[in-house]
Amino acid sequence: MLGFTGTFEGRPLSVQTTGMGCPSSAIAFEELIQLGATRLIRVGTCGGLQPTMRMADTVIAVAATPEDRTVFTYTNGEPHAPTASWSLVDTALRLARERGASVHVGPIVSSAVFYDPDPTRPQRWRERGHLGVEMEAAVLYTIAAIRGVEALTILTVSDIIGESGSTRISDEDLTRGVDDMMRLACRVATAD
């Protein structure tokens, strides 16, 4: 997996791919912490669950419901509420609003599967107030809590998951949304 270290607006920053899903990402998160990382910001895309969401909107994930068993391995099967570091949530929201982004802040779901065979599951998540579904944030927040580091997940809505299926983003909107999300994440990562 590729990783790069450089600068963003004159501040040091490392960027690391993690693979897809909680098990793969957990390896990368653990090893980044072993190498000295103290602030981990995950970026990616998500399926938007709420009817007010639009393609390329930004999601700041305050919490991540684990629909993947990896978190339970870390907690010995005990219940756990994986949450972001509040100071990073606050910083991300402030910076996103300053640039006029369409931003949603709240809980998401970290799913174990990309193509869910249960077509009714997204509706249940939606009804419980989840903003989106992705595959890595719950284990990031759990590892960060256990290891005592800061963590945040920022996502771009790349699909809208409705009752009649999913609608995919255009390439142009995806590029714009991901570029905006990446700038935001880099600013949060390098903030004091």
C-alpha positions, 0 to 999 in steps of 0.5 A: 500500500502506498504512503507519502510524507510531505507538506501541506501549506508548509506543515508536515503531513503523511498520507497512507492508503489502508485498503478496504474494510475494517480488518485491512484498515486496522493493520494500517492504523495500528502500524501508523500508531507504532510509527508515532502517528498521534492524529489519524484522519480517514477520508473516503466515500460513503453511501448517503442515507438521508433524503436531505443529502446530495451527491458530493456533500461532506460527512463528518462522522461523529460516531460509527456503528460497527456492522463489522465484527472487527471492533468486537475483537478489539473489545473482547465482545463487549459493547463499545460506542466508537466515536471521533475525537471531539476537537477534530469534529469541531475543527472540521465543522468550523473549517467546512462552514468557512468554505461554504461546504454542504456538510452533515455531522452525525453517526455513520455505519461501518459495514462489513460488506460493500454489496449488502445482500439485505436490501432492507438494512439501509432503511433501518440505518436511515430510520435510526439517524445514520447519515451514511455507510462506509467500511472503516471508521468504526475500527479507526475510532476503536483503535484510537480510543484504545491507543490514546490518539486522535481520530476523525472520519471525513467522507464524500457522498458518492451514492445516495441509497434510497428505498428503490436502490442506489444512485451513483455520482457523476465523475465530475461531481466525485472529483470535486467532492473528493478534492474538497474533502481532501483539502478539508482533511489536510487542514484538520490534520495539520491544525494546531 
